[in-house]
Amino acid sequence: MENLGVPDGLSEVLADVAAERAAQDRLWGVQEFPDGSGPAYSDHAEEAKRDCAVAWREGELTWRHILTEEFYEALAEDDPVRLRNELIQTAAVAVKWVQSLDRRHGVSPHSPKENGGRTEKLVRDRIPDIIRAGGRTPDTRVAPSGEYAALLRAKLYEEAGEYTATGDPAELADVLEVVHALAALHGLSPDDLEEQRAAKAAARGGFTDRIVLALPQ
């Protein structure tokens, strides 16, 4: 099958992947977690490679073998550039597997999950009081430290995105509040952060001159 110059239904599969990603963002918002990958998974990656090679030699290679090898190769990386490359390769194999399914069984419609998503969000400290003042009872909990750090990183994307979308300078105050909270996680006060900002500005300048640098090709 040929569609928009892309063979074997690739465009349809990529459209389904894009729809699924959009649904994930609607359900969960921007999510930030540590990678959790690294050399600890090197043995798994080597075992997956051996299994794949044996299956190939014996004529028993399956998509499971190929995707497992790519997945564990990604898990074994902790360098961001190499990890990104391996994740792209893993995603590409998953897409190719879907294309194979479609050729053998026909294209089935994809229905992104739309229910049961995010029901919580990190809010400013006085929001529960404001809700109570409005006559309602807020359902709240206190995030543990690890989750709190991840929620703050995601909140930074959220607030920056709201400014980018609206251009409202009032949104910058929200961005700054999240930045101060993140700095506090690193033991930095607002004065410490300003000192670091001023030092970098003195060494490298700010952005007031609107200089745009052409990057080498």
KELOMAR-680461 format. One line per 4 residues: number of its first residue (from 1); their letters; for each residue x, y, z of N, C-alpha, C, O. Coordinates in nm, 3 decimals. Example, Ala and Ser with C-alpha at 12.3 -4.5 7.8 and 13.67 -1.06 7.14 Angstrom:
2
1) as) 1.319 -0.569 0.780 1.230 -0.450 0.780 1.320 -0.330 0.780 1.424 -0.332 0.846 ~ 1.285 -0.225 0.708 1.367 -0.106 0.714 1.290 0.003 0.787 1.341 0.114 0.804
***
This chain:
217
1) menl) 0.085 -0.119 0.000 0.000 0.000 0.000 0.088 0.124 0.000 0.191 0.127 0.067 ~ 0.050 0.225 -0.074 0.125 0.348 -0.082 0.035 0.462 -0.037 -0.078 0.475 -0.085 ~ 0.085 0.544 0.056 0.004 0.655 0.105 0.092 0.776 0.125 0.184 0.774 0.207 ~ 0.065 0.884 0.050 0.142 1.007 0.061 0.291 0.982 0.042 0.374 1.048 0.105
5) gvpd) 0.325 0.887 -0.045 0.464 0.859 -0.071 0.532 0.775 0.035 0.652 0.750 0.025 ~ 0.459 0.731 0.137 0.517 0.650 0.244 0.466 0.508 0.230 0.345 0.486 0.239 ~ 0.554 0.410 0.208 0.509 0.274 0.180 0.462 0.199 0.303 0.493 0.235 0.417 ~ 0.385 0.093 0.277 0.348 -0.005 0.379 0.274 0.053 0.498 0.288 0.005 0.611
9) glse) 0.195 0.156 0.475 0.111 0.208 0.580 0.183 0.282 0.691 0.127 0.300 0.799 ~ 0.306 0.325 0.666 0.381 0.393 0.771 0.310 0.519 0.818 0.306 0.547 0.938 ~ 0.254 0.595 0.725 0.187 0.720 0.763 0.070 0.695 0.856 0.047 0.772 0.949 ~ -0.006 0.584 0.832 -0.119 0.553 0.919 -0.071 0.518 1.060 -0.130 0.561 1.159
13) vlad) 0.036 0.438 1.067 0.086 0.398 1.199 0.138 0.520 1.274 0.111 0.536 1.393 ~ 0.214 0.606 1.206 0.266 0.724 1.272 0.154 0.818 1.316 0.165 0.883 1.420 ~ 0.045 0.824 1.239 -0.070 0.905 1.280 -0.133 0.849 1.406 -0.174 0.924 1.494 ~ -0.140 0.715 1.416 -0.193 0.653 1.537 -0.102 0.680 1.656 -0.150 0.707 1.766
17) vaae) 0.029 0.673 1.634 0.124 0.703 1.742 0.108 0.848 1.789 0.108 0.875 1.910 ~ 0.094 0.940 1.694 0.077 1.081 1.730 -0.053 1.101 1.808 -0.057 1.178 1.904 ~ -0.160 1.031 1.766 -0.288 1.043 1.837 -0.277 0.989 1.979 -0.333 1.046 2.072 ~ -0.204 0.878 1.995 -0.184 0.821 2.127 -0.104 0.914 2.217 -0.135 0.931 2.334
21) raaq) 0.002 0.975 2.160 0.082 1.069 2.238 -0.001 1.189 2.281 0.011 1.236 2.394 ~ -0.086 1.239 2.192 -0.171 1.353 2.228 -0.267 1.314 2.339 -0.293 1.394 2.430 ~ -0.320 1.192 2.332 -0.411 1.145 2.437 -0.338 1.132 2.570 -0.393 1.166 2.675 ~ -0.214 1.083 2.567 -0.136 1.073 2.690 -0.116 1.210 2.755 -0.126 1.224 2.876
25) drlw) -0.089 1.310 2.673 -0.069 1.444 2.727 -0.198 1.500 2.785 -0.196 1.568 2.888 ~ -0.312 1.469 2.720 -0.439 1.515 2.776 -0.468 1.448 2.909 -0.522 1.510 3.000 ~ -0.432 1.321 2.920 -0.460 1.245 3.042 -0.366 1.281 3.156 -0.408 1.297 3.270 ~ -0.237 1.293 3.124 -0.137 1.301 3.230 -0.058 1.431 3.232 0.016 1.457 3.327
29) gvqe) -0.072 1.514 3.127 0.009 1.634 3.120 0.154 1.601 3.091 0.187 1.487 3.058 ~ 0.241 1.700 3.103 0.384 1.678 3.085 0.436 1.599 3.204 0.409 1.633 3.319 ~ 0.510 1.493 3.177 0.564 1.410 3.284 0.716 1.410 3.278 0.775 1.401 3.170 ~ 0.779 1.419 3.393 0.925 1.419 3.401 0.969 1.318 3.505 0.932 1.330 3.623
33) fpdg) 1.046 1.218 3.464 1.098 1.117 3.555 1.246 1.095 3.524 1.290 1.124 3.413 ~ 1.322 1.045 3.620 1.460 1.005 3.588 1.459 0.894 3.484 1.361 0.821 3.471 ~ 1.570 0.880 3.409 1.576 0.778 3.305 1.573 0.637 3.362 1.503 0.550 3.309 ~ 1.647 0.614 3.469 1.649 0.480 3.529 1.727 0.378 3.448 1.722 0.258 3.478
37) sgpa) 1.797 0.422 3.348 1.874 0.331 3.262 2.022 0.339 3.300 2.063 0.426 3.376 ~ 2.101 0.247 3.245 2.244 0.252 3.272 2.310 0.115 3.259 2.245 0.018 3.221 ~ 2.438 0.108 3.290 2.515 -0.016 3.273 2.461 -0.135 3.350 2.494 -0.249 3.316 ~ 2.380 -0.113 3.451 2.323 -0.226 3.526 2.243 -0.320 3.435 2.222 -0.436 3.470
41) ysdh) 2.199 -0.270 3.321 2.119 -0.351 3.228 2.203 -0.407 3.113 2.149 -0.466 3.019 ~ 2.335 -0.390 3.120 2.421 -0.438 3.012 2.411 -0.589 2.993 2.408 -0.636 2.879 ~ 2.404 -0.664 3.102 2.392 -0.810 3.090 2.262 -0.849 3.021 2.259 -0.941 2.940 ~ 2.154 -0.778 3.054 2.026 -0.805 2.988 2.037 -0.777 2.838 1.985 -0.852 2.756
45) aeea) 2.107 -0.667 2.804 2.123 -0.632 2.662 2.203 -0.739 2.588 2.168 -0.776 2.476 ~ 2.310 -0.787 2.650 2.390 -0.891 2.586 2.311 -1.020 2.570 2.321 -1.087 2.467 ~ 2.232 -1.055 2.671 2.149 -1.176 2.662 2.046 -1.163 2.551 2.021 -1.258 2.477 ~ 1.986 -1.045 2.539 1.887 -1.023 2.435 1.952 -1.032 2.297 1.891 -1.086 2.204
49) krdc) 2.074 -0.981 2.282 2.147 -0.992 2.155 2.172 -1.137 2.120 2.154 -1.179 2.005 ~ 2.216 -1.215 2.220 2.243 -1.358 2.195 2.116 -1.430 2.155 2.117 -1.510 2.061 ~ 2.007 -1.403 2.226 1.879 -1.468 2.193 1.837 -1.435 2.050 1.788 -1.521 1.977 ~ 1.857 -1.310 2.011 1.818 -1.265 1.877 1.904 -1.336 1.772 1.854 -1.380 1.669
53) avaw) 2.035 -1.346 1.799 2.127 -1.410 1.705 2.095 -1.558 1.690 2.096 -1.612 1.579 ~ 2.066 -1.625 1.802 2.033 -1.768 1.798 1.903 -1.789 1.721 1.894 -1.879 1.638 ~ 1.804 -1.707 1.749 1.676 -1.720 1.680 1.693 -1.700 1.530 1.629 -1.768 1.450 ~ 1.779 -1.605 1.492 1.806 -1.581 1.349 1.870 -1.703 1.284 1.827 -1.747 1.177
57) rege) 1.972 -1.759 1.350 2.042 -1.875 1.294 1.950 -1.996 1.281 1.964 -2.074 1.187 ~ 1.858 -2.011 1.374 1.770 -2.128 1.375 1.639 -2.103 1.299 1.550 -2.189 1.300 ~ 1.628 -1.989 1.235 1.508 -1.959 1.158 1.385 -1.935 1.242 1.273 -1.957 1.197 ~ 1.405 -1.890 1.365 1.293 -1.871 1.458 1.284 -1.726 1.507 1.226 -1.699 1.612
61) ltwr) 1.341 -1.634 1.429 1.341 -1.494 1.470 1.200 -1.439 1.470 1.124 -1.463 1.376 ~ 1.164 -1.365 1.574 1.033 -1.301 1.584 1.052 -1.152 1.615 1.160 -1.106 1.650 ~ 0.942 -1.079 1.599 0.947 -0.937 1.637 0.978 -0.921 1.785 1.041 -0.824 1.825 ~ 0.934 -1.016 1.866 0.963 -1.010 2.010 1.114 -1.007 2.034 1.163 -0.928 2.114
65) hilt) 1.187 -1.093 1.962 1.332 -1.096 1.979 1.393 -0.960 1.943 1.477 -0.907 2.016 ~ 1.350 -0.905 1.830 1.410 -0.781 1.781 1.379 -0.665 1.874 1.468 -0.587 1.908 ~ 1.252 -0.652 1.914 1.214 -0.541 2.001 1.279 -0.554 2.139 1.321 -0.455 2.198 ~ 1.288 -0.677 2.190 1.353 -0.697 2.320 1.499 -0.655 2.316 1.549 -0.592 2.409
69) eefy) 1.568 -0.690 2.206 1.708 -0.649 2.193 1.721 -0.498 2.193 1.805 -0.443 2.264 ~ 1.637 -0.430 2.115 1.644 -0.284 2.108 1.610 -0.221 2.243 1.673 -0.124 2.285 ~ 1.509 -0.277 2.310 1.465 -0.223 2.439 1.577 -0.231 2.542 1.604 -0.133 2.611 ~ 1.640 -0.346 2.553 1.746 -0.361 2.654 1.872 -0.284 2.615 1.947 -0.241 2.703
73) eala) 1.897 -0.266 2.486 2.010 -0.182 2.446 1.985 -0.038 2.492 2.079 0.031 2.532 ~ 1.861 0.006 2.487 1.828 0.140 2.537 1.846 0.146 2.688 1.902 0.242 2.741 ~ 1.797 0.044 2.758 1.806 0.044 2.904 1.951 0.045 2.952 1.979 0.093 3.062 ~ 2.043 -0.007 2.872 2.182 -0.016 2.913 2.257 0.116 2.896 2.372 0.127 2.938
77) eddp) 2.194 0.217 2.835 2.262 0.344 2.810 2.229 0.448 2.917 2.114 0.459 2.960 ~ 2.329 0.524 2.960 2.303 0.637 3.048 2.349 0.770 2.987 2.318 0.876 3.041 ~ 2.424 0.765 2.876 2.459 0.887 2.804 2.335 0.936 2.729 2.277 0.860 2.652 ~ 2.293 1.062 2.748 2.168 1.110 2.688 2.162 1.096 2.537 2.057 1.062 2.482
81) vrlr) 2.274 1.123 2.468 2.273 1.115 2.322 2.254 0.971 2.277 2.170 0.942 2.191 ~ 2.334 0.878 2.335 2.322 0.738 2.296 2.188 0.680 2.339 2.129 0.600 2.267 ~ 2.138 0.722 2.457 2.007 0.674 2.502 1.898 0.719 2.406 1.808 0.642 2.373 ~ 1.905 0.844 2.362 1.804 0.893 2.267 1.808 0.813 2.138 1.703 0.775 2.085
85) neli) 1.928 0.787 2.087 1.940 0.709 1.964 1.879 0.570 1.980 1.808 0.523 1.891 ~ 1.907 0.506 2.094 1.854 0.371 2.116 1.702 0.373 2.132 1.633 0.282 2.085 ~ 1.649 0.476 2.198 1.504 0.485 2.214 1.435 0.507 2.079 1.328 0.452 2.054 ~ 1.497 0.590 1.993 1.442 0.610 1.859 1.442 0.478 1.783 1.344 0.445 1.715
89) qtaa) 1.551 0.402 1.793 1.556 0.272 1.726 1.450 0.177 1.782 1.386 0.103 1.706 ~ 1.430 0.179 1.914 1.327 0.095 1.975 1.189 0.133 1.924 1.108 0.047 1.890 ~ 1.162 0.264 1.921 1.032 0.310 1.871 1.013 0.272 1.725 0.903 0.234 1.685 ~ 1.120 0.282 1.645 1.109 0.249 1.502 1.078 0.101 1.483 0.999 0.065 1.396
93) vavk) 1.140 0.014 1.564 1.109 -0.129 1.554 0.965 -0.156 1.593 0.897 -0.236 1.529 ~ 0.916 -0.090 1.698 0.776 -0.107 1.739 0.681 -0.066 1.627 0.581 -0.133 1.601 ~ 0.714 0.046 1.560 0.632 0.091 1.447 0.636 -0.011 1.335 0.533 -0.041 1.274 ~ 0.755 -0.065 1.307 0.768 -0.163 1.198 0.689 -0.290 1.231 0.633 -0.352 1.141
97) wvqs) 0.687 -0.327 1.357 0.608 -0.444 1.400 0.460 -0.419 1.374 0.389 -0.508 1.325 ~ 0.412 -0.298 1.406 0.271 -0.265 1.379 0.242 -0.271 1.230 0.138 -0.322 1.189 ~ 0.335 -0.220 1.149 0.316 -0.229 1.003 0.302 -0.375 0.959 0.219 -0.408 0.875 ~ 0.384 -0.462 1.017 0.376 -0.604 0.984 0.242 -0.662 1.024 0.182 -0.739 0.949
101) ldrr) 0.194 -0.626 1.142 0.062 -0.671 1.186 -0.046 -0.627 1.087 -0.134 -0.705 1.051 ~ -0.037 -0.500 1.045 -0.138 -0.447 0.953 -0.136 -0.520 0.819 -0.242 -0.544 0.761 ~ -0.017 -0.555 0.770 -0.009 -0.627 0.644 -0.071 -0.766 0.656 -0.136 -0.815 0.564 ~ -0.050 -0.830 0.771 -0.097 -0.967 0.788 -0.243 -0.976 0.830 -0.312 -1.072 0.795
105) hgvs) -0.290 -0.877 0.905 -0.425 -0.888 0.962 -0.517 -0.773 0.925 -0.633 -0.770 0.966 ~ -0.466 -0.678 0.847 -0.548 -0.562 0.813 -0.534 -0.454 0.919 -0.502 -0.482 1.035 ~ -0.560 -0.332 0.877 -0.547 -0.218 0.969 -0.667 -0.214 1.061 -0.781 -0.209 1.014 ~ -0.643 -0.216 1.189 -0.751 -0.202 1.287 -0.748 -0.061 1.344 -0.641 -0.006 1.367
109) phsp) -0.865 -0.002 1.367 -0.867 0.137 1.417 -0.808 0.145 1.558 -0.834 0.060 1.643 ~ -0.729 0.249 1.580 -0.670 0.271 1.712 -0.758 0.368 1.790 -0.797 0.472 1.738 ~ -0.788 0.334 1.913 -0.870 0.419 1.999 -0.787 0.463 2.119 -0.771 0.387 2.214 ~ -0.734 0.583 2.116 -0.654 0.630 2.230 -0.736 0.632 2.357 -0.854 0.664 2.355
113) keng) -0.671 0.598 2.466 -0.739 0.599 2.596 -0.770 0.743 2.635 -0.683 0.830 2.631 ~ -0.894 0.767 2.673 -0.935 0.902 2.707 -0.990 0.914 2.848 -1.014 1.026 2.894 ~ -1.011 0.804 2.918 -1.072 0.809 3.050 -0.974 0.761 3.156 -0.877 0.691 3.127 ~ -1.001 0.799 3.279 -0.921 0.751 3.390 -0.784 0.813 3.399 -0.691 0.751 3.450
117) grte) -0.770 0.935 3.350 -0.640 0.999 3.350 -0.610 1.076 3.476 -0.657 1.042 3.585 ~ -0.533 1.180 3.460 -0.483 1.255 3.574 -0.598 1.317 3.653 -0.680 1.389 3.597 ~ -0.603 1.290 3.781 -0.703 1.348 3.869 -0.637 1.432 3.978 -0.704 1.481 4.068 ~ -0.504 1.448 3.970 -0.432 1.525 4.068 -0.338 1.623 3.998 -0.301 1.602 3.882
121) klvr) -0.301 1.728 4.066 -0.200 1.819 4.016 -0.138 1.892 4.133 -0.201 1.911 4.237 ~ -0.013 1.933 4.116 0.056 2.013 4.216 0.001 2.155 4.210 -0.005 2.216 4.103 ~ -0.038 2.209 4.325 -0.096 2.344 4.329 -0.024 2.429 4.434 0.049 2.377 4.518 ~ -0.046 2.556 4.427 0.012 2.648 4.525 -0.044 2.618 4.665 -0.153 2.563 4.678
125) drip) 0.033 2.654 4.767 0.001 2.613 4.904 -0.134 2.662 4.955 -0.196 2.596 5.038 ~ -0.179 2.777 4.907 -0.303 2.834 4.960 -0.427 2.795 4.880 -0.538 2.835 4.915 ~ -0.409 2.719 4.776 -0.525 2.679 4.695 -0.628 2.602 4.778 -0.747 2.629 4.762 ~ -0.590 2.507 4.864 -0.691 2.440 4.947 -0.772 2.538 5.032 -0.894 2.522 5.046
129) diir) -0.706 2.640 5.090 -0.779 2.739 5.170 -0.879 2.816 5.083 -0.990 2.845 5.127 ~ -0.838 2.849 4.961 -0.927 2.922 4.871 -1.048 2.836 4.835 -1.160 2.886 4.826 ~ -1.025 2.705 4.815 -1.136 2.614 4.785 -1.231 2.606 4.903 -1.352 2.609 4.885 ~ -1.176 2.597 5.025 -1.260 2.591 5.145 -1.341 2.720 5.161 -1.458 2.716 5.200
133) aggr) -1.278 2.833 5.131 -1.348 2.961 5.141 -1.465 2.968 5.044 -1.561 3.042 5.066 ~ -1.457 2.890 4.937 -1.567 2.885 4.839 -1.673 2.785 4.876 -1.767 2.764 4.799 ~ -1.661 2.722 4.992 -1.765 2.631 5.039 -1.746 2.487 4.999 -1.836 2.405 5.019 ~ -1.631 2.454 4.941 -1.605 2.315 4.902 -1.495 2.255 4.990 -1.423 2.327 5.058
137) tpdt) -1.484 2.124 4.986 -1.383 2.054 5.064 -1.279 1.996 4.970 -1.311 1.906 4.891 ~ -1.155 2.044 4.975 -1.052 1.992 4.884 -1.004 1.854 4.926 -0.994 1.825 5.045 ~ -0.975 1.771 4.830 -0.918 1.638 4.854 -0.769 1.648 4.823 -0.731 1.651 4.707 ~ -0.686 1.652 4.925 -0.543 1.677 4.906 -0.459 1.570 4.975 -0.507 1.495 5.060
141) rvap) -0.334 1.566 4.937 -0.232 1.484 5.004 -0.099 1.555 4.989 -0.087 1.647 4.909 ~ 0.000 1.513 5.064 0.134 1.571 5.055 0.223 1.476 4.976 0.237 1.359 5.011 ~ 0.283 1.526 4.869 0.369 1.443 4.784 0.499 1.411 4.857 0.558 1.499 4.918 ~ 0.545 1.286 4.851 0.678 1.255 4.905 0.785 1.325 4.822 0.759 1.372 4.712
145) sgey) 0.906 1.331 4.877 1.011 1.415 4.819 1.042 1.381 4.673 1.056 1.470 4.590 ~ 1.054 1.251 4.642 1.087 1.214 4.505 0.979 1.254 4.408 1.008 1.307 4.301 ~ 0.855 1.229 4.444 0.743 1.266 4.357 0.733 1.417 4.345 0.703 1.471 4.238 ~ 0.758 1.487 4.457 0.751 1.633 4.456 0.848 1.692 4.355 0.812 1.785 4.282
149) aall) 0.970 1.639 4.349 1.068 1.689 4.252 1.019 1.667 4.110 1.032 1.756 4.025 ~ 0.962 1.549 4.082 0.912 1.521 3.947 0.793 1.611 3.913 0.782 1.659 3.801 ~ 0.705 1.633 4.011 0.590 1.719 3.987 0.632 1.863 3.960 0.573 1.931 3.877 ~ 0.735 1.909 4.031 0.784 2.045 4.007 0.843 2.060 3.868 0.819 2.160 3.801
153) rakl) 0.920 1.961 3.823 0.977 1.968 3.688 0.866 1.973 3.584 0.873 2.050 3.488 ~ 0.763 1.890 3.603 0.650 1.893 3.510 0.577 2.026 3.518 0.530 2.077 3.416 ~ 0.567 2.082 3.639 0.499 2.210 3.656 0.572 2.322 3.583 0.509 2.414 3.531 ~ 0.705 2.312 3.578 0.782 2.413 3.505 0.745 2.412 3.357 0.728 2.519 3.298
157) yeea) 0.733 2.294 3.298 0.689 2.285 3.159 0.549 2.343 3.143 0.521 2.416 3.048 ~ 0.460 2.310 3.238 0.322 2.358 3.230 0.316 2.510 3.231 0.250 2.571 3.147 ~ 0.385 2.571 3.328 0.378 2.716 3.341 0.447 2.786 3.224 0.398 2.886 3.174 ~ 0.561 2.732 3.181 0.629 2.791 3.065 0.541 2.779 2.941 0.537 2.870 2.858
161) geyt) 0.472 2.666 2.928 0.382 2.647 2.815 0.267 2.745 2.816 0.225 2.793 2.711 ~ 0.215 2.777 2.935 0.105 2.873 2.943 0.152 3.012 2.900 0.078 3.085 2.834 ~ 0.274 3.049 2.938 0.325 3.179 2.893 0.347 3.178 2.742 0.312 3.274 2.673 ~ 0.405 3.068 2.690 0.430 3.058 2.547 0.300 3.067 2.468 0.295 3.129 2.362
165) atgd) 0.194 3.003 2.522 0.066 3.000 2.451 -0.005 3.135 2.454 -0.070 3.173 2.357 ~ 0.007 3.208 2.567 -0.073 3.330 2.583 0.009 3.458 2.566 -0.045 3.562 2.527 ~ 0.139 3.451 2.595 0.220 3.573 2.593 0.188 3.667 2.708 0.234 3.782 2.708 ~ 0.111 3.621 2.806 0.072 3.703 2.920 0.189 3.712 3.018 0.230 3.609 3.072
169) pael) 0.244 3.831 3.042 0.358 3.842 3.133 0.326 3.799 3.275 0.416 3.765 3.352 ~ 0.197 3.799 3.312 0.160 3.753 3.446 0.196 3.606 3.465 0.221 3.563 3.578 ~ 0.201 3.529 3.356 0.237 3.389 3.367 0.383 3.371 3.408 0.421 3.267 3.461 ~ 0.466 3.473 3.383 0.606 3.464 3.421 0.624 3.456 3.572 0.720 3.397 3.621
173) advl) 0.530 3.516 3.647 0.536 3.506 3.792 0.518 3.361 3.836 0.582 3.316 3.932 ~ 0.432 3.288 3.767 0.414 3.146 3.799 0.540 3.067 3.766 0.580 2.978 3.841 ~ 0.601 3.100 3.652 0.726 3.033 3.615 0.831 3.057 3.722 0.901 2.964 3.764 ~ 0.842 3.182 3.767 0.942 3.217 3.867 0.917 3.146 4.000 1.011 3.103 4.067
177) evvh) 0.789 3.132 4.037 0.756 3.062 4.162 0.803 2.917 4.157 0.857 2.865 4.254 ~ 0.782 2.852 4.042 0.827 2.714 4.026 0.979 2.707 4.026 1.037 2.616 4.085 ~ 1.045 2.802 3.961 1.191 2.806 3.959 1.246 2.818 4.101 1.342 2.751 4.137 ~ 1.185 2.905 4.182 1.229 2.920 4.321 1.209 2.790 4.400 1.293 2.754 4.482
181) alaa) 1.099 2.721 4.376 1.075 2.595 4.446 1.177 2.489 4.404 1.226 2.413 4.488 ~ 1.209 2.485 4.275 1.312 2.391 4.228 1.448 2.426 4.286 1.524 2.338 4.325 ~ 1.479 2.555 4.291 1.607 2.597 4.348 1.617 2.555 4.494 1.723 2.514 4.540 ~ 1.507 2.566 4.567 1.506 2.527 4.708 1.538 2.379 4.724 1.600 2.339 4.823
185) lhgl) 1.496 2.297 4.627 1.530 2.155 4.633 1.680 2.134 4.628 1.732 2.035 4.680 ~ 1.751 2.227 4.564 1.896 2.218 4.553 1.967 2.299 4.662 2.088 2.318 4.657 ~ 1.888 2.345 4.760 1.947 2.420 4.870 1.979 2.564 4.837 2.060 2.627 4.905 ~ 1.915 2.618 4.733 1.942 2.755 4.690 1.826 2.846 4.728 1.710 2.814 4.699
189) spdd) 1.856 2.958 4.791 1.755 3.058 4.821 1.736 3.147 4.699 1.817 3.142 4.606 ~ 1.630 3.230 4.697 1.615 3.324 4.586 1.737 3.416 4.570 1.776 3.450 4.459 ~ 1.797 3.455 4.684 1.918 3.539 4.676 2.035 3.462 4.614 2.111 3.517 4.535 ~ 2.049 3.333 4.651 2.155 3.250 4.591 2.135 3.240 4.441 2.230 3.250 4.363
193) leeq) 2.010 3.219 4.400 1.980 3.204 4.258 2.010 3.334 4.183 2.066 3.332 4.073 ~ 1.973 3.446 4.244 2.000 3.575 4.181 2.150 3.599 4.171 2.197 3.656 4.073 ~ 2.224 3.556 4.273 2.370 3.572 4.268 2.430 3.493 4.152 2.519 3.541 4.082 ~ 2.380 3.372 4.132 2.429 3.290 4.020 2.389 3.353 3.887 2.468 3.356 3.792
197) raak) 2.264 3.404 3.880 2.219 3.468 3.756 2.306 3.588 3.724 2.348 3.605 3.609 ~ 2.334 3.672 3.826 2.414 3.792 3.804 2.556 3.757 3.762 2.615 3.826 3.679 ~ 2.611 3.651 3.821 2.746 3.610 3.784 2.753 3.565 3.639 2.847 3.600 3.568 ~ 2.655 3.490 3.595 2.652 3.448 3.455 2.630 3.567 3.362 2.690 3.574 3.255
201) aaar) 2.545 3.661 3.405 2.521 3.779 3.322 2.648 3.862 3.309 2.677 3.917 3.202 ~ 2.726 3.871 3.418 2.850 3.948 3.413 2.952 3.881 3.322 3.029 3.948 3.253 ~ 2.952 3.748 3.324 3.051 3.675 3.244 3.012 3.663 3.098 3.097 3.671 3.009 ~ 2.884 3.644 3.072 2.839 3.615 2.936 2.738 3.715 2.881 2.704 3.710 2.763
205) ggft) 2.690 3.805 2.966 2.590 3.899 2.922 2.450 3.844 2.938 2.431 3.728 2.975 ~ 2.352 3.929 2.909 2.213 3.885 2.914 2.161 3.864 2.773 2.232 3.814 2.686 ~ 2.035 3.902 2.751 1.974 3.885 2.618 1.918 4.016 2.564 1.840 4.016 2.468 ~ 1.958 4.127 2.624 1.899 4.255 2.586 1.942 4.304 2.448 1.871 4.382 2.384
209) driv) 2.057 4.258 2.401 2.106 4.304 2.270 2.044 4.229 2.154 2.069 4.264 2.038 ~ 1.965 4.128 2.181 1.890 4.053 2.078 1.982 3.992 1.972 1.948 3.989 1.854 ~ 2.097 3.942 2.015 2.194 3.885 1.922 2.153 3.742 1.886 2.125 3.660 1.973 ~ 2.151 3.714 1.756 2.120 3.581 1.707 2.246 3.525 1.642 2.303 3.586 1.552
213) lalp) 2.291 3.409 1.689 2.414 3.348 1.639 2.382 3.241 1.535 2.296 3.155 1.557 ~ 2.451 3.247 1.421 2.437 3.143 1.320 2.522 3.024 1.363 2.642 3.038 1.386 ~ 2.460 2.907 1.372 2.530 2.788 1.415 2.598 2.721 1.295 2.545 2.727 1.184 ~ 2.714 2.658 1.317 2.782 2.591 1.205 2.700 2.476 1.151 2.635 2.404 1.227
217) q) 2.704 2.458 1.021 2.628 2.350 0.955 2.704 2.219 0.964 2.656 2.117 0.915
***
